[in-house]
Every structure is written in structure tokens, then in C-alpha cells.
Amino acid sequence: MINVLHTEASLGLGGQERRSLREMTLLDRTAFHPRYLCQPGARSGDVAESSGIETHRLRMRSIVDPVALFRLIRDLRRWRIDVIHTHSARDAWLAGAAGRLTGIPVVRTRHLRTRIGGPFVYHRLASRVLAVSQDVADYLIGEGVPASQVQSIPTGIDLQRFDPARTDLGDIRAELGIPPEATLIGMIAVLRRRKGHRFLIEAFSRLAEVYPEARLLIVGDGPQFANIKAQVSELGLQDKILLTGTRNDVPDILAALDIFALPSEEEALGTALLEAMAMQVAVAATDVGGIPEAVGDAGLLFAASDTDPVERSLRSLLDDAALRQGFADKGRQRVLTHFDQNLMVRRIENVYRELRGAKP
């Protein structure tokens, strides 16, 4: 039995934390025993506990926290941990140092495409670095992390939850008052500036003049909510652009869409795109970061940080139902082949097996 400890310093419950939780819950329990170490008050800890994962709380005040480091070293020995798997900056430093001091190998997953402060925590405090896309892996190597330590393991999708053949999906159009004949474009993402909502809304405002039956659904919440709401109001499109806030019924939302758009200016992979593709929805997204790896030839890619490319791509899809259907079918097959969450976890299990007994 290989005892694996996942660590997470974040208090939130976003894509990063959800991936980590899936990695733990889907492990082969005949060969692996997972534990989770998180901060007091972390939402992911509550979910882990409800999923039956042994969960422990440890206050991690900073990357240099002697009290947390001492307790972590003590617990690693007490729990007989074989592999440590870190996910955020603070726990990567603390658990990485603890791994060094105890001789336990450390896996570090880099979930984001944002800049790193340097290669030390990845090179010196981790035995293996997992990247959620090849784009992220190439970036880390370019920043000085040895290529021999870096491995790309893309995020996988729950293909039972994101299945267009499900018979229990809700009628989102009826709930939100969207006409059945309307062509519905959607975007599901946290409302941050780098996600590019403003470009999508501006593009849609132009398209709405030509396609009066079209509607835009924006799902999510975040620091840009007030700005996005104001932009919609200024354009006079309150009856055609719906802001739903955060929703937990993402598969139901996706089942209602004809087109999924992601005009993000920065993206490590684009898990939301993969979920849309799994639900057999045609996608259009920016040609940045790991998005081309996710989409392949199963959707349209356009230049970032500009309204015109968004408008052109959406116009192509609005004009051609056969093109939309072709991308929808290709997208579903692409996710089935390359982005199944079970495939992701089997790859991670192989990393654990390789590292067990190896010195970090």
C-alpha cells in the first residue's frame, strides 16, 4: 500500500482544488491510501471529508512557518507517508522542505499558466513536477526547471457527469425564459478580467443586430461582476445577455447551449472547454496557453485580446449549423480519447509508483 498525502494551502474550491479532490477519490484503493492536508476553514477540506478521505487541518501562515514545518514532519512520520503531492505555493514550500528533511519524494502540480518566482521550489523541493498541459510544462522548463523532472498530465473530465445522453438534465432554457428556437451562446468562468468577458460581450452586441434570436449566457461570479453588468446595461442588452452568477448544475447549463465561447487571455488548459466538448457543444476559444491542446481540430481558435476575432468566429458558427454539429461530435470524441479523468489518475498513479522509495 502506498500512502499519499495531498497538501493544499488555498481556502477556495476552484478548478485546482476540484482536480486534486478527483485525484484522491479516484485512486485505486487496493494500492493507494490517500490523505488530505489543508488549512482550517478550507472549503476543499469539507468536500474531502464528505467524500470519505482522511482529512487533516494545519495552519500554514507563510512559506516559512517553523511551527507548521515541525508538525508536518511529525505527521509524515506518524502516518508513514510514501509520497507527498503539493498544489499551491505555500504548501509546496512547507511540504517540499518536509519531504527533503524526511527523505520522502514530493510531486508538485503546477495548475496555472501565471509566472513563477523561480525554479527553486520545483527543482530543489520536488522530485517530479506535473503540469496540467504541455504549454505549462514548456513554460516551466523555459524558466529553468529540468525537463527530466517535468511531465504533462492534462486534467481529466468526469464523463459520466458530463454526458449529453443523461436523462436527468434540467431544462435550463425554460427556467431562464430562453426561447427554444434561440441560438444560445454561453461562457462559464470566474468573472476575472483575464477571462476576457468584455470582448465576448462587445462581439455579441454586434452580432445581436444581425441575429436577433441569439442569446448570451454568462455563468460565474467574481471581481468583475459589477463591470460586466454595467457593460451589458450600457449596451442595452439586458434582455439578451443573462448573468446567472455561480451555478452548480454545469452539465445542465452546457446541455442548453449551442456554442461555448472562451475569450480568455491566459489559460493553462481550459477545463471549462473540455466540459463543454464532453457535453457535445461546439466551442470557440482563444489561441493561448493550453487551449489549442484542449481543442485540437474540434473547434475554432481566435486571437486573444480583441473583439473582431471573437465576432468572426461566432459568426461562422451562427451561420453554419452543420459546422457546429461537426465540432460538437469531434469534441465529444476528443475528450473521450484524451481527457478522461480515469486516464489522468492512472497516469498519476504511475508517477507515485515510480517515486516510491526514491530519494527526492
N, C-alpha and C positions, 0 to 999 in steps of 0.2 A: 504493500500500500504506500503510495506517495502522498505525503501530507503537503498541501499547497496553501500558502497564506497570501490572499489578495489584500492589498492596502490601498486606501483612498482617503485623501485629506479633504476633498471637496465636500461641501454640505448639500449640494444640489442633487438633482435627479434628471440629468440630461442624457444625450446620446452616449457620452463616455461612460457614465455610470451604468446605463442600461446594458451596454455591451459587456461590461465587467460582470454584471449580475448573470447574464446569459452564459458567460464563460464558466461561471461556477456551477450554476444549476444544471448545465448540460454535460458536465464531466462524467465520465464513466465511473460510477461509484464502486465498481468492483476493483478498480485500480487506483482511484484517487479519492482523497478526503479533503474537501475544501473548507477553509475558514476565511472569515472576512474581518478586517480591522479597519475601523473608520472613526471619525470624530464623533463626540457626543452631539446629538441633535441632527446628525446626517440623515437625510431622507432615504438615501440608498440603504442605510443600515436597517431601517424599518422594513423595507421591501425584502432584504436578505433574510431577516428573521422570519418574516411571514412565509418565505419560500423554504424554510427548514434548514438554512445554512447557519452553522455556528458563527455567531457574530459577536465581536468584542469592540468596546469603545475605548479610545485612547486620545486624550487631548494632545494635539500636535501644534504647538504655538508658533513655531517657525522652523526653518530648515536646520537651525542649530538649537536644539532643545534637549539638554542633557538628561532631564527627568524622563522625557518620552523615550529617549535612546536607551537608557538604563532599563526601563520597564519592557521595552520591546525585546532587548537582548534576553532578558529573563524569560519572557513568554515564548520566544522562539525555541529556547532550550526545553522549556516545560512542555510545550506542545509537540516537540520533536519534528519541527518543520524541515522538509526536504528542499522545497523551492519557495522563494518569495517572488510575488508578482506585484509590481508597483504601477501606479497610474497617473499620479499628479506630482507636481514639483516638490511639495513639502514632504510627502511620504516617500518619494523617490530618494531624497537625500537621507532621511532618517532610516528608512528600511534598507537602503543601499549601504549605509555605513554599518548598520547592524549585521547585514549579510557579510560584509568584509570582516568584521570582528569575530563572527561565529563560523566562518567558512561555508556559509550556505549560499548557493548560487541565486542570483537575482535576475528576474526578467523585468524589463521596463517597456511598457507600451506607450508609444507616442501617438496620441489620438488627434492632435491638432496640426495645422499647417502654419501656425504662427512661429515667429522667430524664437530660437533658443538662446540662452545666455552664454553658451559654450558647450563643448563636448564632454566636460569632466564627468558630470553625473551619469552620462550614457556610456562613456568609455571606461571609467575607473570604478564606478559603483554598480555596474550591471554586467552580467555575463552575456546576455542576449538582449537586443533591442528589437521589439516588434513594432512595425509601422502599419497603420490602417490602409495604406495604399503605397504603390511603388513610388509615387510622386513624393510622399513624405519620406520614404526610405532614401531616395536620391538626395533630398534636401539634407537629411542628417549626415549622409556620407560626405556631401559637399562642405558641411560645417566641421568636419574632422573626426566624425565617429567612424572607426574602422569598418570597412564593408563586410569583413568576416563576422562582425557582431550583429549586423542588421539583417532583418528578414521581414518581408512584407506579408502580412496575413490580413486580407480585407475583411471588413465587418460583414457578418452574415445575417440573413433575414429569416424570420420565423415564417416559413412557407405554409404553415397551417393557419396561422393568424391572418397573413396577407395572401388570401386565396380568393380570387374573384368568383369561384364556384360556391362559396359559402352561401347557405340558405338563410342564415340568421342576421344578415346585414340590414341595418336600418335604412329607411327611406329619407335620406338627408334632404333631398330636394323638396319633398313635401313638408318636412319640418321647418325649413328655412324659407319656404314660399318661392322656390325657384321653379319656373315653368318647365314641364317635362321636355319641351322642344328646344329649350335654351342650350346653346353650346357653352359648357361650363369649364372655365379655366381656373385652376387652383394652385395655391402655394402654401405649403406647411413648413414653417420655420420660426425660430425665435426672432422677435422683431428687433434686430440689431442693424445698424447702418450698413455693415459689410455684407449683409444678405441681399442688398440691392432692391428692396421692395419699391423704392421710389422710381426706378427705371421701369419696372413692370407696370406700375400704376399709370405712369405717363404714356407708355406704349398702349395700354388698354384704352386710355382716354381717346387716343386717335382711332383705334380700331372700333370703338363703340359707335362712331359716326357711320361706319360702313357696315357693321354687323350689329344692328340694334337688338338682336335676340341674344347676344353674348352676355355672359355674366362672369364676374371675377370673385373668387372666394379666397380670402386671406385668413389662414388659421394660425394662431400663436399669440404670444404675448411677449412683452419685453420693453426695453427702454425707449424704443422708437414708436410706441403705440400712439401717443398724442400727436406726433409729427405726421404719422401715416393717416390718422383720422382727419387731421387738418387738411392734408393734401387731397384726400377724397372729397372733402367738403368744398374746398376751393374749386375743384373741377366739376362740381355739381353732379357727382356720380353716386350719391348715397343709395340710390335705388338699384344700381347695377354692380356696385362693389360692396361685398358683405365682409365685415370684420367679426369673426366669431370669438376671438380670444382663444385660450387654451382649450383643447378638446382631447378627451381620452379615447374617442371612437374613431381613430385614424383610419382603419380599414373601411369603415362605413363612409367616411368623407371621401376617400380615394375612389370608392366604387361609384360615387356620384359624378366624378369628373370625366371630361372628355380629353383634357390636356392638363399636364402638370408642368409648371414653369419654375425654374430656379435661377434667377439672375445674380447669384452670389458673386462677390468679388474675390472671395477666398474660400476654399473648401478642401478639407483633407481627402474626402472621398465622395460624400453626398449620399448619406444613408437614406434621406427622405426620397431621393430619386429612385433608389433601389426598391423602396417600399412601393412607390407608385408603379414602377415597372413590374413588380411582382403582382400587383393588382390589375395588370394589363391596361395601363393608361399610357397614352403617348406622352413623351417627355421632350422638353426643350430646355437647355441649360447653358450656362457659360462654359467656355473652353478654358477652364482654370483648374489648377491643383489636380486632385484625383478624379474630377468629374469625367474626363474622357475615358478613364479606366472603367468607371461605373457604366457609362452609357454605351461605349463602343459604337457600333453601327446601328444601335437600336433607338436612336433619337436624333434630334437636331442640336448642334452646338453653335453658339454665337459668341462674339467678342464681349468682354466684360466692360462695365462702367460706361455704358452708352445706351440710349433709348432706341435708336434706329435698328440695331441688330435684333433686339428683342421683338420689336414690331414686325420686322420682316419674317422672323421665324414663326411667330404666332400666326401671321397672315397665311403663310404656307400651309400650316396645319388647319386653320379655319376653312381654307378654300378646298381642301382635299381630304374627304372622309376616308378614302382608300389609303392614303398616306398615313393618316392617324392609325388606322386599323393595322397596317403593316408594322408600324413601330410598336404598337401595343403588343402584338403577337411576338415579335422579336424580343421585346423587353422581358416579357414573362419567361421566355425560354432562356435568355441570358442569365437571369437571376437563378433559375433552376439549376443551370450548369455550373455557374461560377460563384454564387453568393448565398448558398445555403448555410444557415447558421451551424448546422451539424458538421459541415465540411470545415468551417472555421475552427470549431472546438477540437476536432480530430487533429488538425494541424498544430494547435496549441499543446495538446496532449503529447504529441511527438517531441515538441521542444522540451517539455518537462522531463520526458524520459531521457532525452539526450543529456540534460544538465544534471540529472540526479547523480550525486556522488562526485560531480566535477567541482573544481575549485573556481570561485568567481575571479 
